[in-house]
Structure formats: structure tokens, C-alpha cells
Amino acid sequence: MPNEIVFFDLPSKTGKAWSLNPWKTRLALNFKGLPYKTEWVEYPDIKGRFQDHLPPAELYTIPAIILPDGTWVMDSFKIADVLEEKYPEPSLRLDSPYLPRVRESMAKASSPLTAIFKPNVCKLLLNEPSAVYFRRTRERDEGMTLEQLAAEKGGAVAWEAAKPHLHRITELLKENSEGPFFEGKTVGFVDFVWAGFLIFYSRFGESVWADLLDASGDADVHLKFLEAVKPWSERDDH
């Protein structure tokens, strides 16, 4: 289709989308009702697929898109800016005061939770080519094996460190009592940022998902939120 956007996402063993950053873009595309096709790219193949089309970079990352005019855009927030400029309705509300606040708390929660998600991504989700690449690069970054990371910094220690930041996000989500979104009944990109985080952790199985909901301080508000996001999250395999 000449007006179709190409959307690059990371594949998984399950055949379903999993990574929190591409989820932001997927949700935005679905929300705006834009026609797109997903091109799944394994981690070690990203550079070769991207480097001839984007400015030189130390690291090429997913998500990325190709617009119908052939323009390439990489990074979920840059993509959101471009989509909002070119397809302004319905609006992603990128000026929402909740967006920087949620991003800040998510970053603080994610730091200790690397010991939860990195081992699980490698073990549960990735196909072999990506699993080999992911293990090599993440173990280099951490200075230890993923098994050591999980044993030494994961479990209750990680959840306890993340808890105050997850509680903060819960507080923000409950500020507008009419809900279910951060700005009450008005959905925007901040909701897709948080939904991507929740979907990401839900992919690790019932135990991790239960731990996350428990650490949030109010499981029900997040489950209702995810239910409200369903119109844009149901497309997860193409």
C-alpha cells in the first residue's frame, strides 16, 4: 500500500510484540488508525537493516518507522513527534504534564528492575539469534552473567527498590478520579508509555506480573487501565 507506514519491531518466540519501546509506537499507530505493516528484525540484524537509511549512530534501535514518503525515523519519542505533526488527529497530547512525571518515575523504577527484565527477556522471549546477541551485550554492560544479575540483584531486592517509584505512578494514575487514563477519560501518549511498560512485564509470566502489580500498590487501577487501552493493544502480532 502506497500510504502504508513500515513499523520495525522486535520478534519473539511467542510471535507477539513484547518490548516496551516499540509498544509506544504500536499503540500510537493503532490509536491514530494509521495503516502500517510490521517488519520484525532480530537484534543482530538491526544495524545492517538501518545503517544505510539513517544518520551514523553508535547504536541503531527499535522502534523505527518508514513514512509513506520514504523518510526514516528512529526512537519512540521522535516517532511520536513526527506522527503528531503529520497526522494531528486524534492528538497524542504530547504536552501532557503527566508525560515527564511518568517518564521520570519509570526510569527510576527501571534501574533496579534491570535484574528482573534482562534475564527474563533472554530466557523467555527472544529467538536464538537475538538471545545470543542480547546475552553478550547485556552481560558486557552489567559486568556479570545474567544468572548472576538475577541472583544478586533480582527478586525481592529489585522490587523493593522499585516500589516507591511504581507507587508514584499509581498516585499519578489515580489523580483524575474519573479515570481510567492519566488525564481522566482523555487518552494520550503518556498512557501508551505506561501501557508499554505494563505489557512488557506481563510477558514474563504470572509470577513476575503478580510481583509488579503488588509493587504498584494498587493492582486494580492498573488492570482497569490496561482494559481501557485494549482497543489499541489488541493488534500485537502483525
SVG drawing of the C-alpha trace seen along z (x, -y; Angstrom):
<svg xmlns="http://www.w3.org/2000/svg" viewBox="-15 -21 47 41">
<polyline fill="none" stroke="black" stroke-width="0.4" points="0.0,0.0 1.5,-3.4 0.2,-5.2 1.3,-2.4 3.9,-3.0 6.6,-0.4 7.0,0.2 10.1,2.1 9.5,4.2 11.5,7.0 10.2,10.5 9.7,13.1 9.3,16.8 5.5,16.3 5.0,14.3 3.7,11.4 5.0,7.9 6.8,7.6 9.3,4.8 8.1,1.6 9.7,-0.9 8.1,0.4 4.8,0.8 4.7,-3.0 4.8,-3.4 2.5,-0.4 -0.1,-1.9 0.2,-5.4 -0.2,-4.0 -3.3,-2.0 -4.7,-5.0 -4.4,-7.2 -5.8,-4.5 -2.8,-4.7 -2.2,-1.8 1.1,-0.1 2.9,3.2 5.2,4.6 8.7,5.7 10.2,7.9 14.0,7.5 16.2,9.6 18.7,7.7 21.9,8.6 20.2,7.6 19.2,4.1 22.4,2.3 22.6,3.9 18.9,3.0 19.1,-0.6 22.6,-2.0 22.2,-2.9 19.0,-4.8 19.7,-6.8 22.5,-9.1 25.5,-7.3 24.9,-6.1 26.8,-4.2 23.7,-2.1 20.6,-1.7 17.5,-0.9 13.9,0.3 11.3,-1.1 11.8,-2.9 9.4,-3.7 9.5,-4.5 6.9,-7.0 5.0,-6.7 7.3,-9.4 10.3,-7.3 11.5,-9.2 13.0,-7.0 12.5,-7.9 14.1,-6.1 13.3,-6.4 9.8,-6.2 9.6,-9.8 10.9,-11.2 8.4,-9.0 5.6,-10.3 6.6,-13.9 6.6,-13.1 3.3,-11.3 1.7,-14.1 3.0,-16.6 1.9,-14.7 -1.3,-13.1 -2.5,-15.5 -5.9,-13.9 -6.6,-12.3 -3.9,-14.0 -1.3,-12.2 -1.3,-15.1 2.4,-15.2 2.2,-18.4 0.5,-16.5 2.0,-17.5 1.9,-13.8 4.3,-12.7 7.6,-13.9 6.4,-12.9 5.6,-9.3 8.8,-9.1 10.9,-10.1 9.3,-7.6 9.5,-4.8 13.2,-5.5 13.8,-5.3 11.8,-2.1 13.5,-0.5 17.0,-0.9 16.7,1.8 14.3,3.8 17.1,4.5 17.8,7.5 14.3,8.7 13.7,7.9 17.1,8.6 17.4,12.3 13.7,12.9 13.9,11.3 16.8,13.5 15.3,16.7 11.6,16.4 11.1,14.2 14.0,14.0 14.6,16.2 18.1,17.7 19.9,15.1 18.6,12.3 19.2,14.2 22.9,14.7 23.3,11.0 21.3,9.8 23.2,12.0 26.6,10.9 25.8,7.2 23.9,7.1 26.5,9.2 29.2,6.8 27.2,3.9 26.5,5.4 29.9,7.0 28.4,10.3 26.3,13.1 22.5,12.7 22.2,15.5 24.4,13.7 22.5,10.5 19.2,12.2 20.7,14.0 22.5,11.0 20.2,8.0 16.9,9.5 13.9,10.8 12.6,9.0 15.6,6.6 14.8,5.3 11.0,5.0 11.6,3.2 13.9,0.6 11.4,0.0 8.3,-0.1 8.3,-3.9 8.6,-4.8 5.9,-2.5 3.7,-3.8 4.3,-7.3 3.0,-6.3 -0.1,-4.7 -0.7,-8.0 -0.5,-9.9 -2.9,-7.5 -5.4,-7.9 -5.2,-11.8 -8.1,-12.1 -10.7,-10.1 -13.0,-9.7 -10.1,-7.7 -9.1,-5.3 -6.3,-7.3 -3.8,-9.7 -5.9,-12.6 -9.2,-11.1 -11.2,-10.0 -8.8,-11.5 -6.2,-9.1 -2.7,-10.3 0.9,-9.2 1.6,-9.1 -0.9,-6.3 0.9,-4.4 4.2,-4.9 2.9,-3.3 0.9,-0.6 4.0,0.4 5.8,0.9 2.9,3.0 2.6,5.2 6.3,5.7 6.3,7.1 3.1,9.1 5.1,11.1 7.3,12.6 4.7,14.9 2.3,14.9 4.8,14.7 6.6,11.6 3.3,10.0 1.9,10.6 5.1,9.1 4.8,6.0 1.1,5.4 1.8,6.0 4.7,3.5 2.5,0.9 0.4,0.6 -2.9,0.9 -3.3,3.7 -6.9,2.9 -6.2,-0.6 -3.6,0.8 -5.7,3.7 -8.6,1.3 -6.2,-0.9 -5.0,2.0 -8.5,2.9 -9.2,-0.6 -6.2,-0.5 -7.3,2.7 -8.7,1.1 -5.1,0.1 -3.2,3.0 -5.1,5.9 -3.1,5.9 0.1,7.4 1.2,10.0 1.4,8.1"/>
</svg>
